[in-house]
């Protein structure tokens, strides 16, 4: 049986001018923000395989900027110092991320018997989903999805000491076709995301005021798939 968790949050994204100093700049600028910033946990490598319909509906909806859209991916993690980031440090998870204007809902299911190599093909992905014990309605909604993008990046984590706001800094982003090597097309730069509940808009605004980079609309899925489809 897949364990089901639901998270509802707001997100703001920024484009740091340089990947190497992004974390140091964040720490320097946010150290005085009340109630303070702490490490959430050690950096790690995030690996994803994004799923989409045969006509790439999720991708097209995001490119069009539709206020209601969704994204589906299989995700797993590896140690930041792992020599082979394709070997998960824990079981994978299915994430269904829905957006309604500024509000983001992420539903997460654990995946049993997870093998990253199986994510290269539609048959392999569907077998993983069959084994996950998903609710019938969720399983049926994923029936025609196929893998279209594999990506990976190194993620560092910060949070306010009360846990109400989280900051992630993604660097060393790389994209590939599902059956390719994830390091095939490495991107420059970094992506910073601020995540918080809608009731914490005031705290988020104080943090945003201290971040020295521009606020952007950015999707790692859209950017990565465009790079893979249009090399």
ROLOLUM-572779 format. One line per 8 residues: number of its first residue (from 0); their letters; for each residue x, y, z of N, C-alpha, C. Coordinates in nm, 2 decimals, padded with zeros to 4 digits. Example, Ala and Ser with C-alpha at 12.3 -4.5 7.8 and 13.67 -1.06 7.14 Angstrom:
BEGIN
0	as	01.32/-00.57/00.78/01.23/-00.45/00.78/01.32/-00.33/00.78  01.28/-00.22/00.71/01.37/-00.11/00.71/01.29/00.00/00.79
//
This chain:
BEGIN
0	xxxxxxxx	00.08/-00.12/00.00/00.00/00.00/00.00/00.09/00.12/00.00  00.06/00.22/-00.09/00.14/00.34/-00.10/00.10/00.44/00.01  00.19/00.49/00.09/00.16/00.59/00.19/00.13/00.72/00.12  00.02/00.79/00.16/-00.03/00.91/00.10/-00.01/01.03/00.19  00.06/01.13/00.14/00.07/01.25/00.22/00.04/01.37/00.13  -00.03/01.47/00.19/-00.07/01.59/00.11/-00.01/01.71/00.17  00.06/01.79/00.09/00.12/01.92/00.14/00.06/02.03/00.06  00.01/02.14/00.12/-00.04/02.26/00.05/00.05/02.38/00.09
8	xxxxxxxx	00.09/02.45/-00.01/00.19/02.56/00.02/00.19/02.66/-00.09  00.26/02.77/-00.06/00.30/02.87/-00.16/00.44/02.86/-00.19  00.48/02.91/-00.31/00.62/02.90/-00.36/00.66/03.03/-00.42  00.78/03.07/-00.40/00.84/03.18/-00.47/00.98/03.14/-00.52  01.01/03.17/-00.64/01.14/03.13/-00.70/01.22/03.24/-00.74  01.35/03.22/-00.73/01.45/03.33/-00.76/01.56/03.27/-00.84  01.63/03.35/-00.92/01.74/03.31/-01.01/01.87/03.37/-00.96  01.94/03.30/-00.87/02.07/03.35/-00.83/02.16/03.38/-00.95
16	xxxxxxxx	02.25/03.48/-00.94/02.33/03.52/-01.05/02.45/03.42/-01.07  02.49/03.35/-00.97/02.60/03.25/-00.98/02.57/03.14/-00.88  02.59/03.01/-00.93/02.56/02.90/-00.85/02.65/02.88/-00.73  02.78/02.91/-00.75/02.88/02.87/-00.65/02.86/02.95/-00.52  02.82/03.08/-00.53/02.81/03.15/-00.41/02.66/03.17/-00.36  02.57/03.10/-00.42/02.43/03.12/-00.39/02.40/03.09/-00.24  02.45/02.98/-00.19/02.42/02.93/-00.06/02.49/03.03/00.04  02.61/03.07/00.02/02.68/03.17/00.11/02.60/03.30/00.11
24	xxxxxxxx	02.55/03.35/00.00/02.48/03.47/-00.01/02.35/03.46/00.07  02.28/03.35/00.05/02.16/03.33/00.13/02.18/03.33/00.28  02.28/03.26/00.32/02.31/03.26/00.46/02.35/03.40/00.52  02.42/03.47/00.44/02.46/03.61/00.48/02.35/03.70/00.49  02.25/03.69/00.39/02.14/03.78/00.39/02.03/03.75/00.48  02.01/03.62/00.51/01.90/03.58/00.59/01.93/03.56/00.74  02.06/03.57/00.78/02.10/03.54/00.92/02.03/03.63/01.02  01.99/03.75/00.97/01.92/03.84/01.07/01.77/03.84/01.06
32	xxxxxxxx	01.71/03.75/00.98/01.57/03.75/00.96/01.51/03.68/01.08  01.41/03.74/01.14/01.34/03.68/01.26/01.24/03.57/01.20  01.24/03.45/01.26/01.30/03.41/01.39/01.44/03.34/01.37  01.50/03.36/01.26/01.64/03.30/01.24/01.63/03.19/01.14  01.75/03.15/01.08/01.76/03.05/00.98/01.85/02.94/01.03  01.81/02.82/01.00/01.90/02.70/01.04/01.91/02.61/00.92  02.01/02.52/00.93/02.02/02.41/00.84/01.90/02.31/00.86  01.84/02.27/00.75/01.73/02.17/00.77/01.78/02.03/00.77
40	xxxxxxxx	01.86/02.00/00.68/01.94/01.87/00.68/02.05/01.88/00.58  02.14/01.78/00.57/02.26/01.79/00.48/02.22/01.80/00.34  02.30/01.86/00.25/02.27/01.86/00.11/02.26/01.72/00.05  02.18/01.70/-00.05/02.17/01.57/-00.12/02.14/01.59/-00.27  02.15/01.49/-00.34/02.12/01.49/-00.48/01.98/01.45/-00.50  01.90/01.53/-00.58/01.76/01.50/-00.61/01.76/01.45/-00.75  01.69/01.33/-00.77/01.68/01.27/-00.90/01.53/01.26/-00.94  01.49/01.30/-01.06/01.35/01.29/-01.10/01.33/01.23/-01.23
48	xxxxxxxx	01.22/01.16/-01.25/01.18/01.13/-01.39/01.04/01.19/-01.40  01.02/01.28/-01.49/00.89/01.35/-01.51/00.80/01.27/-01.61  00.67/01.26/-01.58/00.58/01.18/-01.66/00.48/01.28/-01.73  00.44/01.25/-01.85/00.35/01.34/-01.92/00.26/01.26/-02.01  00.16/01.32/-02.07/00.07/01.25/-02.16/00.14/01.24/-02.29  00.09/01.15/-02.38/00.15/01.14/-02.52/00.16/01.27/-02.59  00.07/01.37/-02.57/00.07/01.50/-02.64/00.13/01.61/-02.55  00.20/01.57/-02.44/00.27/01.66/-02.35/00.18/01.77/-02.30
56	xxxxxxxx	00.06/01.73/-02.25/-00.03/01.83/-02.20/00.02/01.90/-02.08  00.08/01.84/-01.99/00.13/01.91/-01.87/00.24/02.01/-01.91  00.33/01.98/-02.00/00.43/02.07/-02.05/00.36/02.19/-02.12  00.27/02.16/-02.20/00.20/02.27/-02.28/00.12/02.36/-02.19  00.06/02.31/-02.09/-00.02/02.39/-01.99/00.08/02.48/-01.92  00.19/02.43/-01.88/00.29/02.51/-01.81/00.35/02.62/-01.89  00.38/02.59/-02.02/00.43/02.69/-02.11/00.33/02.80/-02.13  00.20/02.76/-02.14/00.10/02.86/-02.16/00.07/02.94/-02.04
64	xxxxxxxx	00.12/02.90/-01.92/00.10/02.97/-01.80/-00.04/02.96/-01.75  -00.11/02.84/-01.78/-00.24/02.82/-01.73/-00.24/02.83/-01.57  -00.34/02.89/-01.51/-00.34/02.90/-01.36/-00.36/02.77/-01.30  -00.44/02.68/-01.36/-00.46/02.54/-01.31/-00.38/02.44/-01.40  -00.29/02.38/-01.34/-00.21/02.28/-01.41/-00.15/02.18/-01.31  -00.09/02.07/-01.37/-00.03/01.98/-01.27/00.10/01.92/-01.33  00.18/01.85/-01.25/00.30/01.79/-01.28/00.31/01.66/-01.21  00.36/01.56/-01.28/00.38/01.43/-01.21/00.52/01.38/-01.23
72	xxxxxxxx	00.58/01.33/-01.12/00.72/01.28/-01.13/00.74/01.17/-01.03  00.84/01.09/-01.06/00.89/00.99/-00.97/01.03/01.05/-00.92  01.04/01.05/-00.79/01.16/01.12/-00.73/01.23/01.02/-00.64  01.36/01.03/-00.63/01.44/00.96/-00.53/01.56/01.05/-00.50  01.64/01.01/-00.39/01.75/01.09/-00.34/01.87/01.01/-00.33  01.99/01.08/-00.34/02.12/01.01/-00.32/02.20/01.11/-00.23  02.30/01.05/-00.16/02.39/01.13/-00.09/02.46/01.23/-00.18  02.49/01.35/-00.13/02.56/01.45/-00.22/02.70/01.41/-00.26
80	xxxxxxxx	02.76/01.32/-00.18/02.89/01.27/-00.21/02.89/01.13/-00.27  02.78/01.08/-00.31/02.77/00.95/-00.37/02.84/00.94/-00.50  02.92/00.84/-00.53/02.99/00.83/-00.66/02.89/00.79/-00.77  02.78/00.72/-00.73/02.68/00.69/-00.83/02.54/00.74/-00.78  02.50/00.85/-00.83/02.38/00.91/-00.78/02.25/00.84/-00.83  02.27/00.74/-00.91/02.16/00.67/-00.96/02.11/00.56/-00.86  02.19/00.54/-00.76/02.16/00.44/-00.65/02.08/00.51/-00.54  01.96/00.49/-00.52/01.88/00.57/-00.42/01.93/00.53/-00.28
88	xxxxxxxx	01.92/00.63/-00.19/01.95/00.61/-00.05/01.83/00.57/00.02  01.71/00.58/-00.04/01.59/00.53/00.02/01.49/00.51/-00.10  01.38/00.45/-00.07/01.28/00.42/-00.17/01.23/00.54/-00.24  01.19/00.52/-00.37/01.14/00.63/-00.44/01.00/00.68/-00.40  00.95/00.78/-00.46/00.82/00.84/-00.43/00.76/00.89/-00.55  00.63/00.88/-00.56/00.55/00.94/-00.67/00.50/01.07/-00.61  00.51/01.18/-00.69/00.47/01.31/-00.65/00.37/01.37/-00.76  00.25/01.41/-00.72/00.16/01.47/-00.81/00.14/01.61/-00.76
96	xxxxxxxx	00.18/01.71/-00.84/00.19/01.85/-00.79/00.09/01.92/-00.87  -00.01/01.98/-00.81/-00.11/02.06/-00.87/-00.10/02.21/-00.83  -00.12/02.29/-00.93/-00.12/02.44/-00.90/-00.25/02.50/-00.94  -00.30/02.58/-00.85/-00.42/02.66/-00.87/-00.39/02.81/-00.84  -00.34/02.88/-00.94/-00.29/03.02/-00.92/-00.16/03.01/-00.83  -00.15/03.08/-00.73/-00.03/03.08/-00.64/-00.02/02.96/-00.55  -00.14/02.89/-00.53/-00.14/02.78/-00.43/-00.10/02.65/-00.50  -00.01/02.58/-00.43/00.05/02.45/-00.48/00.01/02.34/-00.38
104	xxxxxxxx	-00.04/02.23/-00.44/-00.07/02.11/-00.36/00.01/02.00/-00.41  00.08/01.93/-00.32/00.17/01.82/-00.36/00.12/01.69/-00.28  00.08/01.59/-00.36/00.04/01.46/-00.30/00.15/01.36/-00.33  00.19/01.29/-00.22/00.31/01.21/-00.23/00.27/01.07/-00.19  00.32/00.97/-00.27/00.30/00.83/-00.24/00.43/00.75/-00.24  00.46/00.67/-00.14/00.57/00.59/-00.14/00.56/00.48/-00.25  00.68/00.44/-00.30/00.68/00.34/-00.41/00.76/00.22/-00.36  00.69/00.10/-00.36/00.75/-00.02/-00.31/00.82/-00.09/-00.43
112	xxxxxxxx	00.93/-00.16/-00.40/01.00/-00.23/-00.50/01.06/-00.14/-00.61  01.11/-00.02/-00.57/01.15/00.08/-00.66/01.28/00.05/-00.73  01.29/00.06/-00.86/01.42/00.04/-00.93/01.43/00.16/-01.03  01.52/00.25/-01.01/01.54/00.37/-01.09/01.55/00.33/-01.24  01.62/00.22/-01.27/01.64/00.19/-01.41/01.51/00.16/-01.48  01.40/00.12/-01.41/01.27/00.09/-01.47/01.20/00.22/-01.52  01.25/00.33/-01.48/01.19/00.46/-01.51/01.22/00.50/-01.66  01.30/00.43/-01.73/01.34/00.47/-01.86/01.23/00.44/-01.96
120	xxxxxxxx	01.13/00.36/-01.93/01.03/00.32/-02.03/00.89/00.34/-01.97  00.79/00.35/-02.06/00.66/00.36/-02.01/00.62/00.23/-01.94  00.66/00.12/-02.00/00.62/-00.01/-01.94/00.68/-00.02/-01.80  00.80/00.02/-01.78/00.87/00.01/-01.65/00.80/00.10/-01.55  00.76/00.23/-01.59/00.70/00.32/-01.51/00.56/00.27/-01.46  00.49/00.21/-01.56/00.35/00.16/-01.53/00.36/00.04/-01.43  00.47/-00.04/-01.44/00.48/-00.15/-01.35/00.51/-00.10/-01.21  00.59/00.01/-01.20/00.62/00.07/-01.07/00.49/00.12/-01.01
128	xxxxxxxx	00.41/00.18/-01.09/00.28/00.24/-01.04/00.18/00.13/-01.00  00.18/00.02/-01.08/00.10/-00.10/-01.04/00.13/-00.15/-00.91  00.26/-00.15/-00.87/00.31/-00.21/-00.75/00.29/-00.12/-00.63  00.25/00.00/-00.65/00.25/00.10/-00.55/00.13/00.10/-00.46  00.03/00.03/-00.49/-00.09/00.03/-00.41/-00.17/00.16/-00.41  -00.17/00.23/-00.52/-00.23/00.36/-00.53/-00.38/00.35/-00.52  -00.45/00.45/-00.47/-00.60/00.46/-00.47/-00.64/00.44/-00.62  -00.75/00.38/-00.64/-00.80/00.34/-00.77/-00.81/00.46/-00.86
136	xxxxxxxx	-00.87/00.57/-00.81/-00.88/00.69/-00.89/-00.75/00.76/-00.93  -00.65/00.76/-00.84/-00.52/00.81/-00.87/-00.45/00.72/-00.98  -00.46/00.59/-00.96/-00.39/00.50/-01.05/-00.45/00.51/-01.19  -00.58/00.53/-01.20/-00.64/00.54/-01.34/-00.60/00.67/-01.40  -00.58/00.77/-01.33/-00.55/00.90/-01.38/-00.40/00.90/-01.44  -00.32/00.80/-01.40/-00.18/00.80/-01.45/-00.16/00.69/-01.55  -00.27/00.63/-01.60/-00.26/00.51/-01.68/-00.19/00.54/-01.82  -00.21/00.66/-01.87/-00.15/00.68/-02.01/-00.02/00.77/-02.00
144	xxxxxxxx	00.03/00.79/-01.88/00.15/00.87/-01.87/00.27/00.80/-01.91  00.37/00.87/-01.96/00.50/00.81/-02.00/00.61/00.89/-01.96  00.73/00.84/-01.94/00.85/00.92/-01.90/00.90/01.01/-02.01  00.92/01.13/-01.99/00.97/01.22/-02.09/01.09/01.30/-02.06  01.13/01.30/-01.93/01.25/01.38/-01.89/01.31/01.32/-01.76  01.44/01.31/-01.76/01.51/01.27/-01.64/01.60/01.39/-01.60  01.59/01.43/-01.48/01.69/01.54/-01.43/01.74/01.51/-01.30  01.84/01.59/-01.26/01.90/01.58/-01.13/01.97/01.71/-01.09
152	xxxxxxxx	01.98/01.73/-00.96/02.05/01.85/-00.92/02.09/01.83/-00.77  02.19/01.91/-00.73/02.23/01.91/-00.59/02.15/02.01/-00.51  02.09/01.97/-00.40/02.00/02.06/-00.33/02.05/02.08/-00.18  02.06/02.21/-00.14/02.09/02.25/-00.01/01.96/02.30/00.06  01.95/02.29/00.19/01.82/02.32/00.26/01.85/02.41/00.37  01.76/02.51/00.38/01.75/02.60/00.50/01.61/02.61/00.54  01.59/02.65/00.67/01.45/02.67/00.72/01.45/02.78/00.83  01.34/02.85/00.85/01.33/02.93/00.97/01.33/02.84/01.09
160	xxxxxxxx	01.38/02.89/01.21/01.39/02.80/01.32/01.26/02.74/01.37  01.15/02.81/01.34/01.02/02.76/01.37/00.96/02.67/01.27  01.04/02.65/01.16/00.99/02.55/01.05/00.88/02.60/00.96  00.85/02.73/00.97/00.73/02.78/00.90/00.77/02.81/00.75  00.89/02.84/00.73/00.94/02.87/00.59/01.06/02.79/00.56  01.07/02.74/00.44/01.18/02.66/00.39/01.24/02.72/00.27  01.38/02.71/00.26/01.45/02.76/00.14/01.53/02.65/00.09  01.52/02.62/-00.04/01.60/02.52/-00.11/01.69/02.59/-00.22
168	xxxxxxxx	01.81/02.55/-00.23/01.90/02.61/-00.33/01.95/02.49/-00.42  01.91/02.49/-00.55/01.94/02.38/-00.64/02.06/02.43/-00.73  02.16/02.35/-00.74/02.28/02.38/-00.83/02.31/02.25/-00.91  02.40/02.26/-01.00/02.45/02.15/-01.08/02.33/02.08/-01.15  02.24/02.15/-01.20/02.12/02.10/-01.27/02.16/02.03/-01.40  02.11/01.91/-01.43/02.14/01.84/-01.55/02.01/01.77/-01.60  02.00/01.76/-01.73/01.88/01.71/-01.79/01.92/01.60/-01.90  01.83/01.51/-01.92/01.85/01.41/-02.02/01.72/01.34/-02.06
176	xxxxxxxx	01.71/01.27/-02.17/01.60/01.19/-02.21/01.59/01.08/-02.11  01.47/01.02/-02.09/01.45/00.92/-01.98/01.55/00.81/-01.98  01.59/00.76/-02.10/01.68/00.65/-02.11/01.83/00.70/-02.12  01.85/00.83/-02.11/01.99/00.88/-02.12/02.06/00.90/-01.99  02.18/00.95/-01.99/02.25/00.98/-01.87/02.21/01.12/-01.82  02.18/01.13/-01.69/02.13/01.25/-01.63/02.22/01.37/-01.64  02.35/01.34/-01.66/02.45/01.45/-01.67/02.48/01.50/-01.81  02.40/01.45/-01.91/02.42/01.49/-02.05/02.42/01.64/-02.07
184	xxxxxxxx	02.32/01.71/-02.02/02.31/01.85/-02.05/02.31/01.93/-01.92  02.42/01.98/-01.88/02.43/02.05/-01.75/02.39/02.20/-01.77  02.32/02.25/-01.68/02.28/02.39/-01.69/02.37/02.48/-01.61  02.38/02.61/-01.65/02.45/02.70/-01.56/02.35/02.76/-01.46  02.41/02.82/-01.36/02.32/02.89/-01.26/02.26/02.81/-01.16  02.16/02.86/-01.09/02.10/02.79/-00.97/01.95/02.84/-00.97  01.88/02.77/-00.88/01.74/02.80/-00.86/01.71/02.80/-00.71  01.66/02.91/-00.66/01.63/02.92/-00.52/01.48/02.92/-00.50
192	xxxxxxxx	01.42/02.84/-00.41/01.28/02.84/-00.39/01.25/02.86/-00.24  01.15/02.95/-00.22/01.10/02.97/-00.08/00.96/02.91/-00.08  00.94/02.83/00.03/00.82/02.75/00.04/00.76/02.77/00.18  00.63/02.80/00.18/00.56/02.84/00.30/00.41/02.83/00.29  00.34/02.82/00.41/00.20/02.82/00.41/00.14/02.95/00.38  00.02/02.96/00.32/-00.04/03.09/00.29/-00.05/03.18/00.41  -00.07/03.12/00.53/-00.09/03.21/00.65/00.04/03.27/00.69  00.16/03.23/00.63/00.29/03.28/00.67/00.34/03.38/00.56
200	xxxxxxxx	00.25/03.44/00.49/00.29/03.54/00.39/00.37/03.65/00.44  00.34/03.69/00.56/00.42/03.80/00.62/00.56/03.77/00.65  00.59/03.65/00.70/00.73/03.60/00.72/00.80/03.59/00.59  00.72/03.53/00.49/00.78/03.51/00.36/00.82/03.64/00.29  00.74/03.74/00.31/00.77/03.88/00.25/00.90/03.93/00.31  00.92/03.91/00.45/01.04/03.96/00.51/01.16/03.89/00.45  01.15/03.76/00.43/01.26/03.69/00.37/01.29/03.73/00.23  01.18/03.75/00.15/01.20/03.79/00.01/01.27/03.92/00.00
208	xxxxxxxx	01.24/04.01/00.10/01.30/04.14/00.10/01.45/04.14/00.12  01.50/04.03/00.17/01.65/04.01/00.20/01.72/03.93/00.09  01.64/03.88/00.00/01.71/03.80/-00.11/01.75/03.89/-00.23  01.87/03.89/-00.26/01.92/03.99/-00.36/01.90/03.96/-00.51  01.82/03.86/-00.54/01.80/03.82/-00.68/01.66/03.85/-00.72  01.63/03.85/-00.85/01.50/03.88/-00.90/01.41/03.76/-00.88  01.28/03.79/-00.86/01.18/03.69/-00.85/01.14/03.64/-00.99  01.13/03.51/-01.02/01.11/03.46/-01.15/01.00/03.36/-01.15
216	xxxxxxxx	00.95/03.34/-01.27/00.86/03.22/-01.30/00.95/03.12/-01.36  00.97/03.00/-01.29/01.06/02.91/-01.34/01.01/02.76/-01.31  01.02/02.68/-01.41/00.99/02.54/-01.40/01.11/02.45/-01.45  01.17/02.38/-01.35/01.28/02.29/-01.40/01.23/02.19/-01.50  01.10/02.15/-01.49/01.05/02.05/-01.59/01.04/02.12/-01.73  00.98/02.24/-01.74/00.97/02.30/-01.87/01.10/02.34/-01.93  01.19/02.39/-01.85/01.32/02.43/-01.90/01.40/02.30/-01.94  01.40/02.20/-01.86/01.47/02.08/-01.90/01.42/02.01/-02.02
224	xxxxxxx	01.28/02.00/-02.03/01.23/01.93/-02.15/01.25/02.01/-02.27  01.25/02.14/-02.27/01.28/02.22/-02.38/01.42/02.20/-02.43  01.51/02.18/-02.33/01.65/02.15/-02.37/01.67/02.02/-02.43  01.60/01.92/-02.39/01.61/01.79/-02.44/01.54/01.77/-02.58  01.42/01.84/-02.59/01.35/01.83/-02.72/01.41/01.92/-02.82  01.47/02.03/-02.78/01.53/02.12/-02.88/01.68/02.15/-02.84  01.77/02.05/-02.86/01.91/02.06/-02.82/01.98/02.16/-02.90
//
